[in-house]
Amino acid sequence: MSSPIIFYDIPSTLSVKAWSPNTWKTRYALNIKGVAYKTEWVEYPDIEALAKKIGAPPTSTNADGSPLYTLPMINDPNTGKVVADSFLIAEYLDATYPRWNYLAGVIGGLGSIFLHQLAISCYILNPSSEKYFRATREANYGRKIEEFSPAGAQREADWAKTKEGLVAVDGWLSKNGGGKFVMGDNITYADGILGGWMTWIKITNGENSAAWKDFASWNGGRWGTYITNLQPFATVL
């Protein structure tokens, strides 16, 4: 009998724990593939030490040229393979567990509210991760988290731009033959990308929040329906 893949994710203080759009891409991939896995939760300051311990490669470099280690990562005890980066993980899963091909295009379109999402994500993290997240993001953007997307005209403008941008995405999806997913009735890596971002918005703002309810209603309710269609693949193990 095969052993479950170990999937490393960053916890929040929320009951569902999983929140990051990047790690949700991998969680969707694992659930869609139907591959047995278990989650090990890792706080931000502990990611580098974990990566070095299990032999995960860096996924980028810091501003000073030193290696940067990020999640998601998986450790497959069945093959001895350790993989970091959501796209590389999806490639690995397709090659190793070919239930069906999961990779097939990528869709975005949510950049205007990215800073708002970063800001509210800070407040759902456990203390050590919150401290790390705040320090690194404030250094990257040169301002306090509270200044990323302040309530009022700036935030309203950011959400309006996002709504406008999703009109194009809605147009693309309207050409998929009426299917539930990006590519029609076949779920693909594109759904992991789009679903990961939208799940981030839903979880961090709150399922019952005015912000999420408004977002879910855009484009004739497409996005609320889309996330509902992904729900069978949104298990947190």
C-alpha positions, 0 to 999 in steps of 0.5 A: 500500500502506498503512503500518503504524500506529505503536503506542507502548507502555512496555517492561519488562525481560522478554523479551515486553516488553509488560506494561501492562494499558492498552496491552494493550487497544490491542494486542489491538484492533490484533491482533483487527482485523488492522491492520498496526502496529509498536511503538515502545517509550517509557520513562515519562519520555519520554512527555510529550515524545513526545506533544507532538512528534507532537501527541497530546492529554493524556488527563487532568490532574495534581494541579497542573492541568497536562496529563497524557500517557499511553500507549497512543497510536497514530499512523496515517500513513495518515490523519495521525491521532494518538489517545491513550487505549485507548477512543478508539483502539478507537473510531478503529479501528472507524471507520477499519478496519471489519473488524467492530465491536469495541466492545461492553461492558466488564467489570472485577472485579480491583480487590482485587489492583490495588496488588499488581500495581502493586508487582510491575510496578515491578520489571520496568521499565527503570531510567528508567521504574522511577524514574518509576513508583515516584516517581509511584505512591508520591506517589499512594498515600502509601506505599512500593511495598513497602507496597502489598501486603506478603506475608502476611495482607494479600496473601492477603486481597487475592487472596481478595477478587479470587477472590470478585469473579470469581465474579460475572464467571464468572456473567455469562460463563456466560450467553454461550451457551458462547462463548470470549469475553465476548460469546460467539463474537464477540470485542469490546472487552470482551475487550481490557479483560478480557484486558488485565488478565489478561495483566498478571497473567500476565506480571508474576507469571510464567506459571509462578508459583504465583500465576498457576497458582492464578488460572488455575485459578479458576472451573473453570479459566475464566481460564486457558482464556480467556487461551489463547483470546486467544493468537492476538491476543496478538502483540507486533509 
